[in-house]
Amino acid sequence: MKLKNWLNIWLKDAVKPTLKERTYVRYAKIVVGHISPQLGDEDLDSLTLVKLQGFVSGLFKGGNMRTGGALAASTVNAVITVLQS
């Protein structure tokens, strides 16, 4: 299964029914804006710590989709939170 498919299921079945609406919206924006564009086509069983660390490092260097610059540490931490969840 692709990560983007699993994340959509997770958002619908685990996040939306159990967390506040604004948390769901924030997580969905993180999935659509940061995780799916770069990791969404990865198979779940092919994800490794090295790939995830490279992804997170890339967010610090040039993860801002609008400017191409670095993302704020708080945004990167929010992305990490979604991935850990």
N, C-alpha and C positions, 0 to 999 in steps of 0.2 A: 504494500500500500504506500502511496506517495504521502509525504509529510503534509502537503497542503490539504489532501483529502481527510487525513486524520485530524488535523487542526480544525477543520470545519465541523466535523462530527463532535469533537471535544467542546468547541464553542457552543454548539446547539444543545448537546446532551448533558454536559457537565457544568459549564459556566453559567449559561443563561438561567437555568432553573434554580441555581443555588446562590448566586452572587447578585449584588445590586446591579441595576440596569447600566449605570455609568461605568461600572467595572467591566461589564460585558462589552460595552461600546469601546472602551479603551483597549481591551484585549483584542477585539476584532480589528481595530485600526492598526495595532502592532502586527498582527498576523498579515493583514493585507498590505501594509506599507513597508514592512521590513523583513519579515521571515519568509513569506511565500515567494516574493520576487527572487530571492537568492537561494533559498533552500527548499522551496516548495516541491520541486520535481525530484528531490532525493527520495529513494526508497527508505522506509523507516529502518530496515535492517542494514542499510549501508551508512547510516549516520554514525560517526565516531566522535570521540572527544576532540581529536585533532581537527576535524572539519568544523565542529561547533566552536572551538577556540579560535580558529581562523576567521570564522564568521563574526564573532564578537570583536576580535581585534580589528577587523575591517570596519565595523561600525564606529569605532573610536577614530579611525583614520579618515574615512570618507563615506560614512553611512547616511548622511543627510541627502535625501533624494532630490531636494530642491536646489541646494547649493553645491553639493558634492563635497562639502566639508565634513568635519567631524560631528558626531552627535554628542549632545550633552551626556555626562555621566549618568544623570537621572533617567534619561531615555534608554540608554544602554542597559541600565539596571532593570528597567521595566521589561525590555525584551528578554533579558535573562530570566526574569520571573515567569514570563509566559512559557519559555522553553522548559524551565524546571517543572512547571505545573503539568 
